[in-house]
Amino acid sequence: MSSQRQQQDIYDVIVVGAGPAGLTAAVYLGRFRRRCLLLEDGQSRARWIPKSHNIPGFAAGISGQEFLSTLTEQALKFGVPLRRAHVSSLRDQEGIFIVHTDKGVLLSRYVLLATGVRDHLPPIDGAEKAVTQSVLRVCPICDGFEAIDQRIAIIGDGAMAEREAEFLRNYSYRVTVLDIGPSSGIRKPPPTGTGRFERININLSQLEIKENRVTLASATGERYFDVAYLALGSTPQHGLARSLGAQCDERDALTVNAHQRTSVPRLYAAGDVVRGLNQVVVAAAEGAVAATDIHNQLRADQSG
């Protein structure tokens, strides 16, 4: 890799993932005048957001797709190319990352993973469309305010569903946990709970999306909920990092330091693959932190 041609083919940094974290990092790296490439597969979960009202600067709200398009245009403006590609594997060879994609092999000194998570959606017809219509929701922090005084269901099993029910009680007194656990019947919330919410044990086959509402069918008839929050968990997309030996925490999220560095040298991570908080603003901030540290590390490499 010592020839001039080979050196020219090595990127300063490749960003994998074009959600809020990856796109923000690309904007910063472009403005730092770094040779950066942004790889994306079009699967950012931010594209599902119908309209967010808690992103600073957008008081009237903005859709996830519009927000991503705006950030993409900004990254392109500062000279960062975007390539549609799926990264299949990542290797570290003599201080250079070998990035294997379905469009070819790429080389980079640093890599930032902004690969996010995959939400666990219930096996209900039209579930993905229902997310884009705000009928099924995944983040009460993001849009609990929009559910004030509505009939709210939480679909899940165990402590996660109960925590979300307690959280959403701040917005509505009509909160029901649809527990997909093994038992049946109606149970009261555990005595340690501070909120008051109904809890019904169900089978997922009882649920249906009907007339922009979630419908629960039972022997006593149908019940309707204006919105349903999913407490079914998610899977971090950290296979590339794990293949290099990157460490994860007890929640199976990638472990990073204050600069978004993983335990693997020159490998960074930002966004939901790190903490799974489902917050656009947090993901973008982490992308900015990672990009700045990568830039400073490249400066140190070049001066040394």
N, C-alpha and C positions, 0 to 999 in steps of 0.2 A: 504494500500500500504506500510505497514511498515515492512513486513517480508523481510528476505534477498533475497528470491526468487523473490519477486515482485520488489525489488530494482534493481536486476540484469536485469530485463526485461524492465527497463526504459532507453531509449536512452538519451544521452546528448542532441542531436539535430537530428531532422529529416529534411532533405532537400527535398522539393517537387518540382520536375522539373529538368530534366537533359539536359538543354541547357547550353550555355556558363556561365551563372551566377551560376546555381546550381552545375555544374561540377567543376568550379573553387573553389567555397565554399567547396565542398567535398575534393578537394586536400588539401586545407589549414587545414581543420578540421582533416583530416587524419594525417597530419604532426604535428598538435597540440596534437595528440594522444587522440583525443576525440572519444567517442563511438557514431558514426554517421551512419545513414542509409540514402541512396539516393533512392528516389522513382521516377519512371518515367513511362510515358505512351507511349513513342516512338513518340510523336507528336511535338517535338521541331521544330519551324519554321526554325531554322538554317540549318536543313537537306536539305532545298530547295535550299540553295546557290550553284550554279553551280561551281563557283570559285571566291574566294575573293582575291583581291590584296591589301587591305588596313589593313590587320591584321599584326601588327609588327612581323618581323622575317620570313615572307613568301613572299619574293620578287617575286617568280615565281607563287605565288597564291596557294590557297588550297581550296578544296571543303568543303562545310559545313559538309557533312557526314564524311569526313576524319578528319576534325578538331574535331568534336564531338567524334569520335572513339579514337583519340589521347588523348583527355582529359579524356575520360572514362578509358582508360588503365592506365593513370597516377593516377586517383583516386583509382582504384583497387590496384595499386602498393603500395599505402600508407594505405591499409587496410580498405577502405570504401566499404562495400557491396552495390551493386546496385540491386534493386528489381523492376520488372515490376508490377506495380499496379496502380489502379485508386483510388484516394482519394475522397470519397463521402461526408465526413463531418469532422468537427474539433470542439472539445469542450475543454474547460478549466475547469478542476475539481481539486480544491484545489492545484493550482500551477503546475499541470501536464496536458499536452495536451493529449487528447484522440483522436487518429487519426483513423478514420474508413476508411477501404479500401475494395476493392472487394476480397482481399486475407486474410482479418482478421483485428483485432483491434491492434493498436500499441500505446505505451506510450512514451512520450518524454518531457524533461524539456523545451526545446526550439524548435521552428519550424521556418524554413526559407522557404518562398514561392518564387519560381523562376518559376512561372507558365506562364509567358509571356502573349501574346495577340493572338487573332485569326484575321487574315487578312480577309477583305471583298473582296472576289474575284468576278469578274463579271460572270454572268451566260452564259459563253461561253464554248462550247465544247472544252475540252483539256486545260482548264485554268491552272490547277495545273501542268500539264506537261510543259506548256509554261513557267511557273515560273522557273522550274528546267533547262530550256534551255535558260534562259535569254531573252526570247522574251517578256514576261510580267515581270515587275520588280516592287519592292515595296520600294526601298530605293535609291534615287538619290545621297545621300551622299556616299553610299557604292560603286556605280559603274557608276556614271555619267561620270567619266574619260573614261570608256570603250565605251561610246556613242559619242565620239568626232566626229563632222561633220556628224553624222547619222541623218536619218529622225526619229524624236522623237514625239510620241504622249503621251499626259497625259489624262487618262480617269478619269473623276470626275465631280463634280458639285460645283461651287462657288469658294470661296476664297482659299481653299486648293489646288485646281487644278491650280489656277493662281499663287500661291506662288511657286509651283513646276515648272511651266513654266518659271517664272523669274529665278529660281535657275539654271535650265538646259540651259538657254540661254548662260551661261558661257561656255558651251561645244559645242553648235551647234546653227546655225541660223535657222535651219529647225525644229522649235518646233510648234506643233499644240495641242491646248486643244480640246479634244472631250468631249464637255459639255453634260451631260445626263440630264440637267435641262428640264423644261417643254416647253420652247419656241423653235422656229425652225429658220432655216436660218443661214447665216454667220454673225457674229457680230465682231466688232473691240474690242480689249482689252479695259478695262476701262481707262479713261484719266489719272487716278492716277498711272497707271502702268509705270514702268521705262523701261521695256523690250518691244520688238516688237515680237508678236507671233500671229499666226492665231488661231481663235477660231470658232469651228463649233458645232452647236447643233445637237445631234444625238439621236437615240434610240439604246440601246444595241443590239437589234436584227440585226442591220446593221453590227456588228463586227463579224469577223471570224479569226481563226488562220489558215493560209494557207502558206505552203512552208516556215515555220520558220519566218513568218512575220505576222503582224497584218493587216488585210484587212478591209477597210471600204467600204461598198457597198452603192451607192447612185444613184439617177436618172441619173446622168451624167457619171456613170461608177464606177470603183473601184480605190481606193487609197491604197497605201501600206506604211507601216511604219516599219522601221527596229526594233525598240523597242517601247514598250508602258509602261509608268509608271502608276501605280494605285494610284489615290488619292481618294480612296473610304472609307478610315478610317479602324479602327480595333476595336475589343472589348476586353478590359482587362479581363483576367481570374482571377478575384479577389473575386469570390463568397465565397471561404473558409474564407478569411479575413473579408469580409463584414458580414458574419454570426456571427462573434464575435464582431461586432461593429466597425471595423477598419474604420478610416476616409479616404475619398478620396478628391482630389482637384477638381477644376472647370473643368478639362479635364477628370474626372472620373478615374484618375490614383491613386493608393494608395499613401497616404501621409506618408513619412518617414523622419527621421532626418538625420544628417550627418553620423550616424553609421548604417543606413538602418533599424532602429527600426520603426515599425508602432506605431499607437496610442494604440495598445493592448500590455500589458506587455509580454515580452519574445517571441513576434511574430515579425519576420523580413521579409523583402521583398527586392528583387533585380532584376534587369533586366527590360525588357520591361513592366512588370506589374506595374512598378513604373513610368517610364517616356516615354516608347514607342518610344525611339530614334532610334531603329533598328540598334544599333551599338554593334557588338560582343565585342569590346574592352571595351566599357563602361559597358556592362553587366558583363563581367568577373571581372572588377575592383570593381563593386558593390558587387559581390559575395565574393571577397577577404576582402572588408571592413566589410561586415556583419559577415563573419566567424571569423575574428579577434576580433570583439566586443563580439560575443557570447562566444568565448574562455575566454576573460577577465571577462565577467560576470559570467561564470561558476567558474572561479578562486575565484572571490569575494564571490560567494555563498558558496563555499566549505570552505573558510577561515572564513566566518561568522558563 
